[in-house]
Amino acid sequence: MDDERLWLVERTYTDKGLVSLVYATTDGERYLQKQRSMNMLNLVDVTAAVEADPDSLDDVEDDETREQYAGEATRMADERDPDDAV
């Protein structure tokens, strides 16, 4: 199965020096969460989109979250190229 494109929908900073990045499909149905250290982000760009194995994605359970992710992923897809640093 081909990889699926997901778009950045959420970036949360923790008090432990970590950044949580959430990428979602444009329909808001599926997502992938990544944890990165602040130090790592100084070395690697956060891109507008990532490609991921569909088997590694989680389902969005909450309707409100699904709508939020769909709106943000669609906006990001409309405004950015997948490799844009954001």
C-alpha positions in Angstrom: 0.0 0.0 0.0 1.2 3.5 -0.8 2.2 6.0 1.8 -0.4 8.6 2.7 0.2 12.4 2.8 -0.6 14.1 6.1 -0.5 17.8 6.8 0.7 19.6 10.0 -2.3 20.5 12.1 -1.0 21.0 15.6 2.3 21.9 17.3 2.4 21.8 21.1 5.4 22.6 23.3 5.9 20.8 26.5 7.7 21.8 29.7 10.1 19.0 29.2 11.8 20.5 26.1 9.7 18.5 23.7 7.5 19.5 20.8 4.6 17.3 19.8 3.7 17.5 16.1 0.4 16.2 14.8 -0.1 15.5 11.1 -3.5 14.6 9.8 -5.3 13.6 6.5 -7.3 16.4 4.8 -10.5 14.6 5.8 -9.5 14.7 9.5 -10.1 10.9 9.9 -6.5 9.8 10.6 -3.5 11.3 12.2 0.2 10.7 13.2 1.8 12.2 16.2 5.6 12.8 16.5 7.6 13.9 19.4 10.8 15.9 18.8 13.2 17.6 21.1 13.7 21.3 20.9 17.4 20.6 20.0 16.3 18.4 17.1 14.1 21.1 15.7 17.2 23.4 15.5 18.7 20.8 13.2 15.8 19.6 11.1 13.0 21.6 9.5 9.4 20.9 10.4 7.6 20.5 7.0 4.1 21.3 6.1 3.5 17.6 5.2 4.9 14.2 5.7 4.3 10.8 4.0 3.4 7.9 6.3 2.5 4.3 6.1 -1.3 4.1 6.5 -0.8 1.2 9.0 1.1 3.7 11.3 -1.8 6.1 11.5 -4.3 6.4 14.3 -8.1 7.1 13.9 -9.4 10.4 15.2 -12.2 9.5 17.6 -13.7 12.8 18.4 -16.0 14.7 15.9 -14.8 18.1 17.0 -11.1 17.1 16.7 -11.9 15.5 13.3 -13.4 18.8 12.1 -10.5 20.8 13.4 -7.9 18.5 11.8 -9.8 18.5 8.5 -10.0 22.3 8.4 -6.4 22.8 9.3 -5.0 20.1 7.1 -7.0 21.4 4.1 -5.8 25.0 4.8 -2.2 23.8 5.0 -2.5 21.8 1.8 -4.1 24.8 0.0 -1.4 27.3 1.2 1.8 25.3 1.4 3.9 22.9 -0.6 4.6 19.6 1.2 8.3 20.4 1.7 7.8 24.0 3.0 9.3 24.6 6.4 6.7 25.8 8.8 
